[in-house]
Amino acid sequence: MGKTTRTPRPGMSFVTIATRDRRPVFEIARVAELLIDTLLHYRTLGHYKLHAYVVMPDHVHLLLTPQAITLEHAVELIKNGFVYRLDTELPIWEHAFRSYSVANLHDLEIVRTYLHQLPVRANLAPAAELYPHSSAYRQAPSAQAELLALRAELASLPVG
């Protein structure tokens, strides 16, 4: 079982939450979308500011600032809310999570760029804006059109 890397101070944090035994449960698009819906739900309720996120096959990275709750409580809301929505008795999450404080807006932009590039570095997408389980995708209004164009281009390539 992992430990929280540092005792987070109030404020912005870069958080990593892994699935139990690193099972790739988020390879299933509907499951990844359910997690994103959970993230957005608690953000809408005002529990935290969600600056960026990326859902990888076996973990999630978040850049968030809790509002009137602790970071630990925010993470528990996300984990428990997702399990409730998934309606499963199976263990989904590791018990612990890792977090790092983000000191200022400059560091926020560095961490956000790093976070959005993770699917590209893992060969899950050719560009951050084309990975559908990321805030980079949701921030790019033409990402879906680009994805459709890319698919059409790939489909037109000769096979063999």
C-alpha positions in Angstrom: 0.0 0.0 0.0 1.3 3.4 -1.0 1.6 6.5 1.2 0.7 10.1 0.7 4.1 11.5 -0.5 3.9 14.8 1.5 1.5 16.3 3.9 -0.4 18.6 1.6 -0.8 22.2 2.6 -4.1 23.9 1.9 -4.2 25.1 -1.7 -3.6 23.6 -5.1 -2.4 20.0 -5.4 -1.3 17.6 -8.1 -2.9 14.3 -7.1 -2.5 10.7 -8.5 -5.0 8.0 -7.6 -4.3 4.5 -8.7 -6.7 1.6 -9.3 -6.3 -1.5 -7.1 -3.5 -3.7 -8.4 -3.2 -1.2 -11.3 -6.1 -2.8 -13.1 -6.8 -0.9 -16.4 -10.5 -0.3 -15.6 -10.5 3.0 -17.5 -9.6 1.3 -20.8 -13.4 1.0 -21.0 -14.5 4.4 -22.3 -17.9 4.4 -20.5 -16.1 3.7 -17.2 -13.6 6.6 -17.8 -16.5 8.9 -18.7 -18.3 7.9 -15.5 -15.2 9.0 -13.5 -15.1 12.3 -15.4 -18.8 12.8 -14.7 -18.0 12.2 -11.0 -15.2 14.7 -11.1 -17.4 17.3 -12.7 -20.3 16.6 -10.3 -18.3 17.4 -7.2 -16.7 20.4 -8.9 -20.1 21.7 -9.7 -21.2 21.2 -6.1 -18.3 23.5 -5.1 -16.2 21.0 -3.2 -13.1 21.8 -5.2 -11.7 23.7 -8.2 -10.7 21.3 -10.9 -7.9 22.9 -12.9 -7.0 19.8 -15.0 -7.4 16.1 -15.2 -6.4 13.1 -17.2 -7.8 9.6 -16.8 -5.2 7.0 -17.8 -6.0 3.3 -18.1 -5.1 2.4 -14.5 -4.9 5.7 -12.6 -6.1 9.3 -12.7 -4.1 12.6 -12.3 -5.9 15.6 -11.0 -4.9 19.2 -10.5 -7.3 20.6 -7.9 -7.9 23.0 -5.1 -10.2 21.9 -2.3 -12.8 24.4 -1.2 -13.7 24.3 2.5 -12.7 20.6 2.7 -9.4 18.9 3.1 -7.6 17.3 0.2 -8.2 13.9 1.7 -11.9 14.6 1.9 -12.0 15.7 -1.7 -10.2 12.5 -2.9 -12.5 10.4 -0.8 -15.6 12.1 -2.3 -14.2 11.3 -5.8 -13.3 7.7 -5.0 -16.5 6.8 -3.1 -18.7 8.8 -5.5 -17.3 6.9 -8.5 -17.7 3.5 -6.8 -21.3 4.4 -5.9 -22.1 5.5 -9.5 -20.4 2.3 -10.9 -22.5 0.3 -8.5 -20.0 -2.4 -7.7 -18.7 -4.3 -4.7 -15.3 -4.9 -6.3 -12.4 -2.9 -4.9 -11.6 -0.2 -7.5 -9.0 2.0 -5.8 -5.8 1.7 -3.9 -6.3 3.0 -0.3 -3.7 5.8 -0.6 -3.0 8.5 -3.1 0.0 10.7 -3.9 -0.1 14.4 -3.8 2.3 17.3 -4.4 1.6 21.0 -3.5 1.5 23.4 -6.5 3.0 26.7 -5.3 1.9 29.3 -7.8 0.3 29.9 -11.2 3.6 29.4 -13.1 3.9 25.9 -11.5 0.2 25.3 -12.3 0.8 25.8 -16.0 3.9 23.5 -15.9 2.1 20.7 -14.1 -1.0 21.1 -16.4 1.1 20.9 -19.5 2.9 17.8 -18.1 -0.4 16.2 -17.1 -2.0 16.8 -20.5 1.0 15.3 -22.3 0.9 12.0 -20.4 -1.4 10.2 -22.8 0.8 11.3 -25.7 3.9 10.0 -23.9 2.1 6.7 -23.2 1.1 6.4 -26.9 -2.6 6.6 -26.1 -3.1 9.6 -28.4 -1.1 11.5 -31.1 -1.9 14.9 -29.4 -3.1 15.9 -25.9 -6.3 17.5 -27.4 -7.2 14.2 -29.0 -7.2 12.1 -25.9 -10.9 12.0 -24.9 -10.4 11.3 -21.1 -8.6 14.6 -20.4 -9.4 18.2 -19.7 -7.2 19.1 -22.7 -9.8 17.3 -24.9 -12.7 19.2 -23.3 -10.9 22.5 -23.7 -10.3 22.1 -27.4 -13.6 22.9 -29.2 -12.5 21.3 -32.4 -10.8 18.2 -30.9 -13.7 16.0 -32.0 -13.6 17.3 -35.5 -9.9 16.8 -35.6 -10.3 13.3 -34.3 -12.9 12.5 -37.0 -10.6 14.0 -39.7 -7.7 11.9 -38.4 -9.8 8.8 -38.5 -10.9 9.5 -42.0 -7.3 10.1 -43.1 -6.2 6.8 -41.5 -9.1 5.0 -43.1 -8.1 6.2 -46.6 -4.5 4.8 -46.2 -3.8 1.7 -48.2 -3.8 -1.5 -46.3 -0.9 -3.9 -46.7 
